[in-house]
Each structure stands twice: as C-alpha cells, then as structure tokens.
Amino acid sequence: MKKKTRAFLKWAGGKYSLVEQIHARLPEGKKLIEPFVGAGSVFLNSDFDSYLLNDVNQDLITLYKYVKARPKTLVKDAKTLFVDKNNQKVAYYGLRQEFNSTQDPYYRSLLFIYLNRHGFNGLCRYNSKGGFNVPFGDYNKPYFPEEEIFRFSEKAKKARFVCEDYKKTFSRARKGSVIYCDPPYAPLSNTANFTSYASGGFDANEQAKLAIVAERAAFKRNIPVLISNHDTELTRKLYDEAEQSFVRVARSISQNGKNRQKVGEIFAFYAAGKKPKI
C-alpha cells in the first residue's frame, strides 16, 4: 500500500492503524458505502470509483460538506481559532458554550475542528440534551490539520455525504457496492461504553439489528459487508453467520497512557450470496 493518508480529525477508535487489514478483507467493487464513516480513514486510504459516506452525527457530516465545497475558506477561518489565547481552559469552555448555543452550521463546523483538537483525547461526546461536553485537553500546542483538510477535500470529490439512520444507508446499496461498517463498538466492560458520540446511543439491541441488516444485504441482495468491532462474547455470537477473523489493536482512550493495552478486534465478513447456516 502507498503512503497512508491521515484524517484531519482526531477520533477515538479511528481506523488509521488498521486500513491495511481492512482492505485485505474488502472485496473489489465500484462504490464503497460506509454507514458509520467517523473520521474517514478507510475512505481516505481506498480507491473506489465513488463513495457514499454516512454518519448519524450531523455536525460531522455538515463539516465534511463544507470541507468538500469550500476548503480554502474553511481553512482560513478555522485557523483563526488556533491561537495561544484559545488554548486555555476558560477560552475552551467559552467556545464550547458557543458551539452548543449557535445554530449557524458554518460556525459550528469551525468550532467542531477547534474542539476536536483542543478537547481531551480527540473525543466527540454529547450529553443527553445534545450538548458537546468533552473537557479541555490542555495540550502544549494543538496541531492545525491544514494539509489533511485539503487532502480530504480532494478525495471528497468522489464522495456523497449523508446523515441518516444506517439502515437507510444500507438500502441505498446496489450491485457493485461494497459496505464497510465501523459502528460504535460493543463495550469491553460496563465502564467502557463510548457510544455517545451523537445524541442517542448504540446498545446491544442496535448491535444485533446491524448484524441482521448485514446478513440480509449479503445473503438476499448479494452485497458484501464487512464489520469491525470489539472481540467479545456478544459480537462473536451476533456475527455467527459471518466469516470471522481477529487482530489485536492498541486502544488510546484510557486517560493514563501507561495503562493503554492492546484489545481484541473482530472482523466479520458477510460474503455476497453466501447461504446462511441451517
């Protein structure tokens, strides 16, 4: 694989380190569909004719649309927020409040980039009322991803961005499509649930529904589907109709870097046309 392209957003559970393993498991196709695009590392490091990229996070999709349509203006305006006076706790919480108060989609997009780079560990988390609530990261000098934004914008010429329920995105797939799913992960423990990156959540019932939707797409509509998730007893059971493979991945959500450990990752591949087990 050629030199990898980094996403311009920091993203918990991002797939930059796994793009080689993911593409080794993805079949060929004309269009890649991602119902849970996140930071877009798989999109950025693949070579399909076209892309349909969805996420339930409206702020994320709105930002991507601006990056595609007006990258120079967005970079120029977002860069004004990356100054020393804004890399302080009081300023951060003031701008976070502005983000939660404004209804201006362009200003929210600028602030989303700022919050992503100045908030703790690049987390994207909202409270039950829809307010962004990630605490201040207290970094020495947050990086402004200018080059990465322009690269994303160039690749986005081949992409369509939507914000909808993932099941609707599945329904848009046609012959020649390949679907890759990187859903909010099943928790490894009761205290490790990081699914609230948008209002709502993705509980065990939703995990089960996704597996059913993937089976239908592959077995009834001949559209191959690849899903990645934590390797747990639950996910192994949910994906029992798929071809399962496993890797170990370093996770970086822990607040104490010394305690970060590798965890198991499961890949579930539903081959097009494969008959379900009886």
HELIX and SHEET records of a PDB file:
HELIX    1   1 TYR A   16  LEU A   18  5                                   3    
HELIX    2   2 VAL A   19  ARG A   25  1                                   7    
HELIX    3   3 SER A   41  LEU A   44  1                                   4    
HELIX    4   4 GLN A   58  ALA A   69  1                                  12    
HELIX    5   5 PRO A   71  LYS A   79  1                                   9    
HELIX    6   6 ASP A   84  ASN A   86  5                                   3    
HELIX    7   7 LYS A   89  SER A  101  1                                  13    
HELIX    8   8 PRO A  105  HIS A  118  1                                  14    
HELIX    9   9 PHE A  120  GLY A  122  5                                   3    
HELIX   10  10 GLU A  146  LYS A  155  1                                  10    
HELIX   11  11 ALA A  156  LYS A  158  5                                   3    
HELIX   12  12 TYR A  166  SER A  171  1                                   6    
HELIX   13  13 ALA A  204  ARG A  221  1                                  18    
HELIX   14  14 GLU A  233  LEU A  238  1                                   6    
HELIX   15  15 GLY A  257  ASN A  259  5                                   3    
SHEET    1   A 7 ALA A 159  VAL A 162  0                                        
SHEET    2   A 7 SER A  50  ASN A  54  1                                        
SHEET    3   A 7 LYS A  31  GLU A  34  1                                        
SHEET    4   A 7 SER A 177  CYS A 181  1                                        
SHEET    5   A 7 VAL A 225  HIS A 230  1                                        
SHEET    6   A 7 LYS A 262  TYR A 270 -1                                        
SHEET    7   A 7 GLU A 243  ALA A 250 -1                                        
END                                                                             
